[in-house]
Amino acid sequence: MSFQTPLALVTLVASGIVAGVLFSVALSVVPAFFALPPERYIEVHKLIGRGYDRVMPPMVVTFTVLDVVLAAGTDRVAGRALLGLAAVSGLGVAAVSQLGNVPINRLVKSMPVGDVHVGWPDPRPRWRALHLVRTALAVLALAANAGASVLAH
């Protein structure tokens, strides 16, 4: 299967959107979360997460599944390796998100808005560390997909 197919284009675009969104969150949202007092952080985290929750998981699944399909359909070893790397990276993004960031998001969403007691278990450092891991995996997936697209020519 040529990387010039519509599936390949969708894969490249979807992995690019995921990498771009996660990179943007790492550059702007995460520092903003840390700049806020706990009460405001909880309020803002609840507001910001609404759009991501509906869009990002399907985007990750889309590029990951399509990477597997494209890898299985190519006869080029390098292309198969790069598409496989992209798929594994996509699985990593999904795993870190579902097993790490999503439970923290649910915890924060369950917290009442208002005063936060002293010594509260601040989830921001762990959420940031997990987010940076999934961002790196998403950028790796995008780079692998871009590399596979170059090999197709």
SULJOSUL-V449443 format. One record per pair of residues at least 4 apart in sequence whose C-alpha atoms are under 7 Angstrom apart, sorted by sequence separation. I is the first residue (numbers start at 1). GAP is how many residues later the second one is. D is the distance in Angstrom with one decimal. If there is no record, write none. Layout:
BEGIN
i: [I/I]
gap: [GAP/GAP]
d: [D/D]
END
This chain:
BEGIN
i: [4/5/6/7/8/9/10/11/12/13/14/15/16/17/18/19/20/21/22/23/24/25/26/27/28/29/30/31/32/36/37/38/39/40/41/42/43/44/45/49/51/52/53/55/56/57/58/59/60/61/62/63/64/65/66/67/68/69/70/76/77/78/79/80/81/82/83/84/85/86/87/88/89/90/91/92/93/94/95/96/97/98/99/100/101/102/103/104/105/106/107/116/123/124/125/126/127/128/129/130/131/132/133/134/135/136/137/138/139/140/141/142/143/144/145/146/147/148/3/4/25/36/74/96/97/74/33/71/71/71/70/71/68/67/68/67/67/68/104/67/64/104/64/101/64/101/60/100/60/96/18/96/18/93/18/92/93/14/92/93/15/89/90/14/89/89/90/11/89/86/11/86/11/85/86/86/7/85/86/83/82/83/46/82/82/83/42/82/1/79/43/42/1/2/79/1/39/39/39/39/38/30/26/23/22/19/19/18/19/15/19/15/16/15/12/12/12/3/3/2]
gap: [4/4/4/4/4/4/4/4/4/4/4/4/4/4/4/4/4/4/4/4/4/4/4/4/4/4/4/4/4/4/4/4/4/4/4/4/4/4/4/4/4/4/4/4/4/4/4/4/4/4/4/4/4/4/4/4/4/4/4/4/4/4/4/4/4/4/4/4/4/4/4/4/4/4/4/4/4/4/4/4/4/4/4/4/4/4/4/4/4/4/4/4/4/4/4/4/4/4/4/4/4/4/4/4/4/4/4/4/4/4/4/4/4/4/4/4/4/4/5/5/5/5/5/5/5/6/8/8/9/12/13/13/15/16/16/17/19/19/19/20/23/23/26/26/27/29/30/30/34/34/38/38/41/41/42/42/44/45/45/45/48/48/48/49/49/51/51/52/52/54/55/55/56/56/56/58/59/59/59/61/62/62/63/63/65/65/66/66/69/69/70/71/72/72/72/73/74/75/76/77/78/98/106/112/113/116/119/120/120/123/123/126/126/127/130/133/134/146/149/150]
d: [6.1/6.5/6.2/6.1/6.2/6.1/5.9/6.0/6.0/6.1/6.2/6.1/5.9/6.0/6.1/5.9/6.0/6.2/6.2/6.3/6.0/4.7/5.4/7.0/6.2/6.1/6.5/6.3/6.5/5.8/6.1/6.2/6.6/6.0/5.8/6.3/6.6/6.1/6.1/6.1/6.6/5.4/6.9/6.4/6.2/6.2/5.9/6.4/6.1/6.0/6.1/5.9/6.5/6.4/6.0/5.9/6.1/6.3/6.3/6.1/6.1/6.1/6.0/5.9/6.1/6.2/6.2/6.1/6.0/6.1/6.2/6.2/6.2/6.2/6.0/6.0/6.0/5.9/5.7/5.2/4.8/5.2/6.7/6.7/6.1/6.1/6.2/6.2/6.1/6.2/6.6/6.8/6.0/5.9/6.3/6.2/6.0/6.1/6.5/6.4/6.0/6.1/6.3/6.1/6.2/6.1/6.2/6.3/6.1/6.1/6.1/6.1/6.0/6.1/6.2/6.4/6.4/6.4/5.2/6.8/6.1/5.4/6.9/6.7/5.7/6.2/5.7/7.0/4.5/5.3/7.0/6.1/6.9/5.3/6.4/6.7/6.6/6.0/6.8/5.3/4.6/6.9/5.2/5.8/6.8/6.5/6.2/6.5/6.8/6.6/6.8/6.2/6.8/4.7/6.8/7.0/6.0/5.8/6.6/6.4/5.8/5.2/6.5/5.7/6.5/6.7/6.4/4.6/5.4/6.9/6.1/4.0/6.7/6.8/7.0/5.4/6.7/6.6/6.2/6.4/5.0/6.1/5.7/6.6/6.9/6.6/6.2/5.8/6.5/5.0/6.1/6.6/4.9/6.9/6.6/4.9/6.5/5.6/5.8/5.9/6.4/6.6/6.8/6.0/5.3/6.4/4.8/6.5/5.1/6.9/6.8/6.6/5.7/5.3/6.8/6.0/6.9/5.6/5.6/6.4]
END
